[in-house]
Amino acid sequence: MAGTDRSHAHFERARRVIPGGIQSNYRKSESHVPVYISHGRGARLFDLDGNEYIDYSLSYGPSILGHSNEHLRASIVRQAEKMYSNEVNALEQAAAEKIVAHVPCAELVRFACSGTEANYNALRIARAYTGRNMVVRFNGHYNGCLDQLIGGIVDDPQNPVPVHGERETDAFSQMGNTAGRAAHAFHDSYMIEWNDLDALSALLSRFGDDIAAVCMEPVMVNFNGCLPEPGYLEGVRELCTRYGVVLVFDEVLTGFRMGLGGAQGALGVIPDVATFAKAIGGGFPVSVFCGKREIMDVVTRAEVIAAGSYNGHPLAMAAVIATIEELEREAGAAFTRINALGNALADGLRDKFDRHGVPLILQGFPAAWTIAYSDRGRIINHRDSLAQGDTWAKGLVFSRLMNSRNVIVQARFCTSAAHTEQDVEETLRRADKAIAAFTAEAR
């Protein structure tokens, strides 16, 4: 990486007024020095020192159109010139209609500002609708940073209520472990392994009458990129229907990356409620919780409080509409491009790793690949990844080596509509050198 003197200088200033000098931290050390970005264009970012980066983080996922997309930018500017105070506005209706038109489960739609907010609203709705309390979540899934949703470990698989703590060889438990968690935070949830239908069936047969919701990523995008095993999502859908449990899909990362219908549209399994964020606003802070009318009507009747001063903010609504318009254009040509380039990148990385004799698992879908290291061919859930030596932690090493070569990635490669064949070719050349360094470190 070229010089970053100006970033270092700004970081020294930031540390005086911002904890750690950064706005979001997942176990970054106190010595972590971020690169300060000045602007973005297409799939490239530029820092204060003039360094140029190929970006596959895309702000952890939201910038599906790339940076400074012309249509999105123009829509925001037009709206800012008219109104940006958060009063009820016609854009809310237009944006919600766009969501309903594309997302299979969406009959009623509410907006919020973050994925975390969308998920806690979805679970509140599920509890109100069912009159039950417990929630089932999954080891290795990330559903936001609320006390009751992040981290935890299970000591007793027969009674899988998570407890506060972490394990030395488990990066997921470490990243989700936080001081200051409320003592009772985990009392209202179970945490089991994903892609294990027997585990969910056994849990529901014992405690189904007390379970309000099953909340999951329909593809395990955040850790190891695990796809659902054949029949798994269909089995989950059937079990939730049988026991009267609300099935919640957390589509914060799959939403719009697997198509405008999200994973539910791509995979053909329809939840009762779903949450979206990240890519739906092309980079703006906006999220969605939506679902079947019968369930969402607990909000209609004001039985459930679903509030937020910035919900439906006109700039965010303009961003949602503009992003969907771009993704709709030319019968979804953006997705054709994203998928083609994502597959080319994945195939190229597999080839590079194979040439260096490094076992690689690259899992996920074309718009979001996650790197892991194993010679077993695939990983199906978090338990499986730990049995192979915490493959996620090794993925972070390669990410660091790519970042040092001006390719921004956080163990996951996200492609955008703005990436080009040249970006992929250049990335693969830099990856070749990063893999060589990785093999040297591993010796």
Secondary structure, DSSP 8 states (H G I E B T S, - for coil): ----HHHHHHHHHHHHHSGGGSS--SS--TT-----EEEEEBTEEEETT--EEEESSTTTTT-TT-BS-HHHHHHHHHHHHH--S-S--HHHHHHHHHHHHH-TT-SEEEEESSHHHHHHHHHHHHHHHH---EEEEETT----S-TTTS--B-S-TTS---BS---TT-HHHHHT--TT--TTTTTTEEEE-TT-HHHHHHHHHHHGGGEEEEEE-SSBTTTTTB---TTHHHHHHHHHHHHT-EEEEE-TTTTTTS-TTHHHHHH----SEEEE-GGGGTTSS-EEEEE-HHHHHHHHTTSS----TTTT-HHHHHHHHHHHHHHHHHHHHHHHHHHHHHHHHHHHHHHHHHHTT---EEEEETTEEEEE--SSS---SHHHHHHTT-HHHHHHHHHHHHHTTTEE-SSEEE--TT--HHHHHHHHHHHHHHHHHHHHHH-
